[in-house]
Amino acid sequence: MLTRQQKELIVKEMGEIFKKTSLILFADFLGFTVADLTELRSRLREKYGDGAKFKVVKNTLLNLALKSAEYEGYEEFLKGPTAVLYVTEGDPVEAVKIVYNFYKDKKADLSRLKGGFLEGKKFTAEEVENIAKLPSKEELYAMLVGRVKAPITGLVFVLSGILRNLVYVLNAIKEKKSE
């Protein structure tokens, strides 16, 4: 049993973390073994190091921490047993993908991913799958570079074609005069 001081410290620390986090995802963890949750945490640690955490926290403490971080509309997520994933460093969408794929791999009900906040914007359980299917930042950068590069590549190809044709014409004139 936690003492009042320990609870206050947890609320204060979580509140500070929630103020600077890019993702907060609430999930029901019932049905998972300790080994399962350890596996999920190791997947997150492998990708993010200390930049992402998946913790089981009492709803009352989460409520106080979210209130101190000035979040609104989170009450629906704090029903039943709740674990919280938060990301302070790195791509938050990738963290949602990791948790979503973990639940899929374990054949858990995906509606147990309750929803949360991405860059301060609230999302619901139904939107978790859509977020998990988004491309990562690196993939988006590659798509953007490809789109920017395509017209430039086309222009270079057209300009080099004009120069190439000029060289062919000059060679043809040279051959005609040498005959």
Backbone bond lengths (Angstrom), bond angles and torsions (degrees), N, CA, C in turn:
res aa  C-N    CA-C-N  psi(-1)  N-CA   C-N-CA  omega(-1)  CA-C   N-CA-C  phi
1 M - - - 1.451 - - 1.528 109.21 -
2 L 1.310 115.30 131.17 1.454 120.59 -179.60 1.532 110.53 -80.02
3 T 1.320 114.91 144.19 1.458 119.15 175.59 1.526 109.10 -80.21
4 R 1.303 116.08 166.00 1.466 120.79 179.55 1.530 110.85 -59.47
5 Q 1.342 116.83 -40.74 1.469 121.01 179.78 1.533 110.67 -63.16
6 Q 1.338 116.58 -42.12 1.460 119.99 178.99 1.531 110.61 -63.42
7 K 1.317 116.85 -41.48 1.465 121.14 178.72 1.525 110.90 -63.72
8 E 1.331 116.30 -42.93 1.467 120.25 178.69 1.521 110.80 -63.07
9 L 1.315 116.92 -38.62 1.464 121.36 178.24 1.534 110.63 -65.50
10 I 1.330 116.71 -42.83 1.475 121.15 177.98 1.522 110.16 -61.10
11 V 1.325 117.19 -46.12 1.468 121.79 -179.87 1.526 110.16 -61.61
12 K 1.314 116.99 -44.57 1.469 121.04 -179.28 1.528 110.65 -63.35
13 E 1.333 117.27 -48.01 1.474 121.43 -179.63 1.525 111.17 -62.51
14 M 1.336 116.71 -46.99 1.465 120.43 -179.37 1.527 110.59 -64.03
15 G 1.321 117.53 -39.50 1.469 121.38 178.10 1.517 111.52 -60.34
16 E 1.330 116.49 -43.78 1.468 120.80 178.12 1.531 110.91 -64.77
17 I 1.316 116.47 -41.44 1.470 120.67 178.86 1.522 109.99 -64.10
18 F 1.327 117.29 -45.41 1.468 121.00 -177.68 1.524 112.27 -63.53
19 K 1.322 117.78 -26.57 1.460 120.56 178.49 1.528 112.03 -67.49
20 K 1.334 117.42 -29.40 1.461 119.93 -175.33 1.529 113.55 -114.73
21 T 1.322 117.37 12.03 1.455 120.17 -177.54 1.532 111.16 -88.85
22 S 1.323 116.75 150.60 1.462 121.01 178.09 1.527 111.70 -94.52
23 L 1.335 117.12 -17.78 1.460 120.89 -179.45 1.523 109.88 -145.24
24 I 1.329 114.08 135.33 1.463 121.22 168.19 1.519 104.95 -130.18
25 L 1.329 116.71 120.37 1.463 122.01 179.66 1.520 108.03 -123.07
26 F 1.332 116.16 126.87 1.458 121.93 179.58 1.524 108.47 -100.27
27 A 1.334 116.19 137.94 1.465 120.22 -178.07 1.519 110.08 -144.47
28 D 1.331 114.45 149.92 1.457 121.92 172.73 1.528 105.94 -87.56
29 F 1.309 117.53 128.06 1.463 121.17 -175.24 1.527 113.44 -106.88
30 L 1.343 117.85 4.16 1.463 120.16 -178.66 1.525 110.91 -61.85
31 G 1.316 116.31 141.26 1.455 121.13 179.35 1.512 113.36 96.33
32 F 1.318 116.61 -11.94 1.460 120.32 177.52 1.525 109.08 -94.82
33 T 1.300 115.30 142.86 1.458 119.96 175.69 1.530 109.11 -84.21
34 V 1.301 116.04 169.83 1.459 120.70 175.80 1.528 109.24 -61.08
35 A 1.333 116.79 -38.07 1.467 120.68 178.64 1.532 110.72 -63.06
36 D 1.338 117.34 -39.09 1.468 121.14 178.42 1.530 110.64 -62.43
37 L 1.322 116.04 -47.73 1.462 119.59 -179.09 1.528 111.16 -66.54
38 T 1.314 117.14 -34.33 1.461 120.85 175.98 1.524 110.30 -64.68
39 E 1.333 116.37 -39.69 1.467 120.92 177.27 1.533 110.53 -62.55
40 L 1.338 117.12 -44.26 1.465 120.93 178.34 1.526 110.43 -61.54
41 R 1.306 116.19 -44.63 1.472 119.61 -179.83 1.528 111.10 -63.67
42 S 1.326 116.70 -37.38 1.472 118.84 179.58 1.533 110.72 -68.96
43 R 1.329 118.01 -35.27 1.478 120.72 175.37 1.526 110.39 -61.94
44 L 1.332 115.36 -43.23 1.462 119.62 178.91 1.529 111.09 -67.42
45 R 1.327 117.02 -42.14 1.466 121.45 179.79 1.524 111.02 -63.49
46 E 1.336 116.22 -37.70 1.460 121.22 179.23 1.526 111.14 -61.59
47 K 1.316 116.52 -38.58 1.468 121.17 -177.39 1.533 111.81 -86.02
48 Y 1.326 117.56 -38.97 1.464 121.18 -170.45 1.520 115.73 -114.27
49 G 1.303 118.26 -10.94 1.460 119.11 -173.18 1.515 108.89 66.15
50 D 1.324 116.98 -124.79 1.460 121.29 178.17 1.529 112.29 -92.67
51 G 1.329 117.08 8.47 1.462 121.49 -177.41 1.510 114.62 -79.75
52 A 1.325 118.04 -7.48 1.469 121.40 179.06 1.523 108.80 -143.19
53 K 1.312 115.56 140.94 1.470 121.23 179.57 1.522 109.53 -135.26
54 F 1.334 115.79 143.01 1.458 122.98 173.63 1.515 105.81 -120.26
55 K 1.344 116.73 109.55 1.466 121.23 -173.43 1.519 110.69 -125.94
56 V 1.303 114.93 145.93 1.463 121.75 169.97 1.524 106.15 -92.61
57 V 1.335 115.18 121.83 1.460 120.57 -176.66 1.526 108.62 -134.75
58 K 1.309 116.63 144.50 1.468 120.47 177.46 1.528 109.30 -63.08
59 N 1.321 115.03 140.94 1.460 120.57 -178.08 1.528 112.67 -59.50
60 T 1.318 117.33 -36.90 1.467 119.47 -179.53 1.527 110.77 -64.78
61 L 1.335 116.43 -39.37 1.468 120.02 178.47 1.522 110.74 -69.56
62 L 1.344 116.64 -40.62 1.468 120.31 176.69 1.524 110.20 -61.49
63 N 1.312 116.45 -42.65 1.466 121.14 179.92 1.529 110.58 -57.86
64 L 1.316 116.82 -47.13 1.466 120.81 -179.45 1.531 111.10 -66.57
65 A 1.340 117.40 -39.97 1.465 120.85 -179.56 1.530 111.06 -66.64
66 L 1.328 116.76 -42.69 1.472 120.67 179.13 1.523 110.78 -66.72
67 K 1.321 116.08 -37.25 1.468 120.21 178.17 1.527 109.65 -64.78
68 S 1.340 117.04 -42.14 1.471 119.67 179.99 1.531 111.84 -68.46
69 A 1.349 116.98 -25.51 1.461 121.05 177.50 1.523 111.53 -88.53
70 E 1.348 116.37 3.09 1.461 124.16 174.67 1.532 113.99 66.58
71 Y 1.326 116.59 35.90 1.467 121.12 171.92 1.518 108.11 -85.79
72 E 1.330 115.85 152.47 1.457 121.11 178.67 1.518 110.06 -131.48
73 G 1.323 116.55 149.68 1.457 121.52 174.38 1.514 114.55 78.40
74 Y 1.303 118.23 22.58 1.462 122.78 -177.60 1.522 113.11 -95.15
75 E 1.307 118.34 -7.44 1.463 122.25 -171.87 1.533 112.46 -56.89
76 E 1.345 117.17 -35.94 1.469 120.72 -179.05 1.534 112.22 -63.79
77 F 1.324 117.62 -24.07 1.464 121.45 -178.59 1.525 112.47 -80.49
78 L 1.313 116.53 -16.59 1.465 120.94 -173.13 1.521 112.18 -100.17
79 K 1.299 116.45 39.45 1.465 121.15 176.42 1.528 107.90 -109.57
80 G 1.297 116.76 130.16 1.460 120.97 -178.87 1.514 110.78 78.97
81 P 1.332 116.17 -174.64 1.469 119.94 -179.68 1.531 109.82 -64.75
82 T 1.319 116.09 134.23 1.458 120.07 -173.58 1.523 111.33 -132.38
83 A 1.320 113.54 132.33 1.465 121.14 168.54 1.520 105.67 -114.28
84 V 1.299 116.62 151.07 1.459 120.32 -178.53 1.530 109.21 -125.82
85 L 1.327 114.43 132.94 1.465 121.64 173.12 1.511 106.22 -105.92
86 Y 1.323 117.01 129.36 1.459 119.50 173.76 1.519 109.14 -133.11
87 V 1.331 114.38 145.00 1.466 121.89 -178.08 1.517 107.89 -121.89
88 T 1.322 115.81 124.92 1.465 120.42 178.27 1.522 111.69 -106.96
89 E 1.332 117.38 -21.11 1.471 121.63 179.98 1.519 108.87 -138.47
90 G 1.319 116.32 141.23 1.458 119.99 176.10 1.521 112.63 96.55
91 D 1.323 114.27 -175.87 1.461 122.85 -175.21 1.531 110.11 -77.73
92 P 1.330 118.66 113.92 1.463 120.13 -178.22 1.532 112.99 -67.34
93 V 1.313 117.12 -30.40 1.467 120.47 -179.22 1.533 110.17 -64.35
94 E 1.314 116.38 -37.25 1.467 120.33 178.87 1.526 110.82 -63.59
95 A 1.328 117.57 -35.67 1.472 121.12 177.81 1.527 110.67 -66.06
96 V 1.339 116.78 -40.52 1.463 120.08 176.85 1.524 109.30 -62.17
97 K 1.333 116.98 -40.48 1.471 121.09 178.45 1.529 110.90 -60.83
98 I 1.317 116.58 -43.40 1.467 120.72 -179.08 1.523 110.29 -61.38
99 V 1.325 117.37 -47.80 1.467 120.98 -178.73 1.531 110.20 -67.38
100 Y 1.320 116.99 -44.00 1.466 121.64 179.75 1.529 110.38 -59.21
101 N 1.333 116.98 -47.78 1.467 120.88 179.73 1.527 111.68 -65.73
102 F 1.334 117.18 -34.63 1.459 120.96 176.64 1.521 110.01 -61.95
103 Y 1.325 117.08 -47.97 1.471 120.95 179.14 1.529 109.99 -62.49
104 K 1.337 116.82 -39.34 1.468 120.40 177.98 1.526 110.90 -64.74
105 D 1.339 116.82 -44.89 1.467 121.58 -179.87 1.527 111.67 -60.64
106 K 1.314 115.84 -37.24 1.468 121.02 -178.50 1.531 111.63 -86.46
107 K 1.339 115.97 3.86 1.475 122.37 179.50 1.530 111.40 56.19
108 A 1.317 115.19 36.18 1.465 121.10 177.23 1.525 108.53 -85.49
109 D 1.299 115.39 155.22 1.452 121.31 177.27 1.532 108.86 -65.92
110 L 1.335 116.21 118.69 1.465 120.15 -175.75 1.528 112.73 -68.42
111 S 1.319 117.14 -17.44 1.465 119.08 177.18 1.533 110.84 -71.19
112 R 1.329 116.77 -9.28 1.467 120.52 176.38 1.527 111.48 -74.15
113 L 1.342 116.34 -11.19 1.456 120.08 169.16 1.526 104.94 -82.51
114 K 1.311 116.43 104.26 1.463 122.24 -165.40 1.524 114.69 -75.14
115 G 1.318 117.83 -26.38 1.459 121.93 -174.81 1.508 109.15 125.16
116 G 1.321 116.33 -167.46 1.452 118.80 179.96 1.509 112.62 167.13
117 F 1.330 115.16 -145.75 1.461 122.23 -177.35 1.525 108.99 -133.52
118 L 1.326 115.83 127.79 1.463 122.72 177.04 1.521 107.17 -118.12
119 E 1.320 116.65 116.17 1.462 122.73 -176.44 1.536 110.74 52.28
120 G 1.336 115.80 38.88 1.458 121.74 177.45 1.522 115.16 84.30
121 K 1.330 118.01 -8.02 1.465 121.86 179.96 1.525 109.75 -97.00
122 K 1.327 115.81 132.58 1.451 121.50 -177.91 1.533 110.45 -73.38
123 F 1.336 116.21 140.51 1.467 121.27 171.53 1.521 108.89 -134.67
124 T 1.329 115.27 153.75 1.463 121.32 -174.56 1.524 111.08 -99.62
125 A 1.318 115.66 176.45 1.466 121.42 178.79 1.520 110.79 -60.47
126 E 1.329 117.53 -36.31 1.463 121.33 -179.36 1.525 111.58 -67.08
127 E 1.310 117.33 -28.23 1.460 121.38 -177.73 1.527 113.44 -85.37
128 V 1.321 117.76 -11.41 1.471 120.77 -179.10 1.522 110.10 -58.91
129 E 1.331 117.49 -44.45 1.470 120.79 -179.37 1.525 110.77 -62.56
130 N 1.331 117.51 -41.35 1.466 120.60 178.52 1.523 111.17 -62.69
131 I 1.316 116.78 -41.21 1.464 120.54 178.76 1.527 109.92 -65.83
132 A 1.334 116.74 -40.55 1.470 120.69 -179.76 1.521 111.72 -64.43
133 K 1.319 117.57 -25.42 1.465 121.03 -178.98 1.527 113.14 -90.71
134 L 1.328 117.52 -2.28 1.462 120.58 176.65 1.522 109.75 -68.01
135 P 1.330 117.47 147.83 1.469 118.80 174.63 1.527 110.49 -69.94
136 S 1.319 115.74 153.98 1.469 120.07 178.99 1.528 109.52 -72.26
137 K 1.319 116.32 169.74 1.471 120.55 179.42 1.522 111.25 -59.21
138 E 1.337 116.82 -40.98 1.460 120.43 -179.58 1.526 110.68 -63.16
139 E 1.339 116.69 -41.31 1.463 120.44 178.44 1.529 110.61 -65.73
140 L 1.325 117.09 -39.73 1.463 120.55 177.74 1.524 111.20 -64.75
141 Y 1.330 116.75 -40.23 1.460 119.86 176.96 1.527 110.66 -62.41
142 A 1.330 116.17 -43.46 1.471 119.94 179.19 1.529 111.11 -62.47
143 M 1.337 117.02 -40.78 1.461 120.50 177.96 1.528 110.71 -64.13
144 L 1.324 116.69 -41.80 1.456 121.06 179.69 1.525 110.99 -64.01
145 V 1.319 116.78 -45.55 1.466 120.70 179.46 1.522 109.94 -62.23
146 G 1.325 117.09 -41.05 1.463 120.55 178.17 1.512 112.02 -62.19
147 R 1.329 116.49 -40.74 1.474 120.34 179.66 1.516 111.41 -69.10
148 V 1.317 117.55 -37.36 1.457 120.83 179.19 1.527 109.91 -72.64
149 K 1.310 116.60 -36.35 1.458 122.04 -175.82 1.530 112.35 -72.75
150 A 1.327 118.11 -32.07 1.468 121.77 -173.70 1.527 113.08 -57.87
151 P 1.333 121.14 -49.87 1.470 119.17 179.79 1.532 112.80 -65.01
152 I 1.331 115.72 -35.86 1.460 119.47 179.72 1.531 109.68 -65.85
153 T 1.338 115.98 -43.13 1.469 120.85 177.98 1.529 110.00 -61.06
154 G 1.321 116.83 -42.80 1.465 120.95 178.44 1.519 111.55 -61.78
155 L 1.327 117.18 -42.39 1.459 121.63 178.83 1.528 110.44 -62.92
156 V 1.310 117.05 -44.57 1.461 121.08 178.62 1.533 110.18 -61.22
157 F 1.323 116.78 -41.91 1.462 120.90 179.75 1.524 110.75 -63.29
158 V 1.338 117.70 -44.38 1.471 121.54 179.74 1.524 110.30 -64.24
159 L 1.337 117.42 -46.17 1.459 120.52 -179.43 1.531 111.45 -64.22
160 S 1.318 116.90 -40.17 1.467 118.65 179.06 1.521 110.24 -68.64
161 G 1.339 117.79 -30.87 1.470 121.25 176.59 1.509 111.25 -64.72
162 I 1.318 117.37 -40.33 1.467 121.43 178.67 1.526 109.79 -63.72
163 L 1.326 116.20 -45.87 1.470 119.94 178.79 1.530 111.01 -64.03
164 R 1.319 116.43 -40.90 1.457 120.76 178.59 1.533 110.56 -61.19
165 N 1.321 116.69 -44.83 1.464 120.58 178.93 1.523 111.02 -63.86
166 L 1.335 118.26 -37.82 1.457 121.72 177.01 1.523 109.95 -61.46
167 V 1.325 117.48 -42.82 1.469 121.31 178.65 1.531 109.85 -63.33
168 Y 1.335 118.09 -42.29 1.474 121.01 177.86 1.524 111.00 -60.88
169 V 1.326 117.02 -43.04 1.472 120.80 179.91 1.515 110.34 -64.09
170 L 1.335 116.69 -45.29 1.475 119.91 179.57 1.523 110.99 -63.39
171 N 1.334 118.19 -40.17 1.472 120.91 176.49 1.520 110.84 -63.83
172 A 1.315 117.80 -39.86 1.465 121.10 179.30 1.512 110.23 -64.63
173 I 1.347 117.93 -40.87 1.468 121.43 178.34 1.517 109.85 -65.32
174 K 1.314 117.52 -41.46 1.466 122.78 179.38 1.529 110.06 -61.25
175 E 1.353 116.90 -46.49 1.469 120.92 179.30 1.527 111.60 -65.06
176 K 1.309 116.88 -36.42 1.467 121.68 -179.95 1.533 109.64 -66.47
177 K 1.328 117.66 -41.79 1.470 121.34 -179.22 1.519 111.35 -73.36
178 S 1.330 117.00 -29.23 1.481 119.03 -179.01 1.522 111.38 -76.51
179 E 1.318 120.49 -14.06 1.466 123.21 179.31 1.455 111.47 -79.89
